[in-house]
């Protein structure tokens, strides 16, 4: 008997156990596999050659039987996927398999199916634990970069609040005090949710922290973020496949009553004029 397990990366069935130490490598594209269904317990070479109902697969089946010196094929499924095959060699005396022998072979198949099912479920559970651990770690890292201490100003009140919808978030803000009358801030919203969005928000944080708000304009700050994020767009995968971010970058000058801002595709900011109790939307100024 030869136990072949499906290698998803190489797209082949390869031997992981053989009672005669043979190594078989069977392409997943073998035409016989198109006819192997879950309700088929086994393929027997003798039955296929003598039963007319198998005429449509006789050529494919015999090619497989001859190539791998096999008399019986036992397919093993997990859910709806063919994941393993057991090839049974010809009997030493070349006689047909008896009913009792077939029963023993099918019992062997049941044992192997149960083992595979348990192994796969165990691996899925272990992978789920690793994924959860990674998400918790990512959440802790991201939380450490979120700004907790909002700068205080004698002439302005500034508040900020952020709570991720999931363990990690694609939302980001940063506020910097320039002096008692001037503040700089960035608000970003990364498309999507979850792990990939959080990674991009952390990239934005790194870019913003590397810039000097005092010496750079809002448009230059946004352009710098875009420049770094897309610097490898022809070869890199981040900007091409993961996500994008919208950004609102602003300077508040309380002394002169001015807000200088650049909005790159971000939702409109709301400007409230308390003197006439009116609202004005500050719409995006660029992509």
Secondary structure by P-SEA (a helix, b strand, c coil): cbbbbbccccccccccccccbbbbbbbcccccccccccccccccaaaaacccccccaaaaaaaaaaaacccbbbbbbccccccbbbbbccccccccccaaaaaaaaaaaaaaaaaaaaaaaaaaaaaaaaaaaaaaaaaaaaaaaccccccccccbbbbbbbbbcccccccbbbbbbccccbbbbbbbbbccccaaaaaaaaaaaaaaaacccccccaaaaaaaaaaaaaccccccccccccbbbbbbbbcccccccccccccccccbbbbbbcccbbbbbbccccc
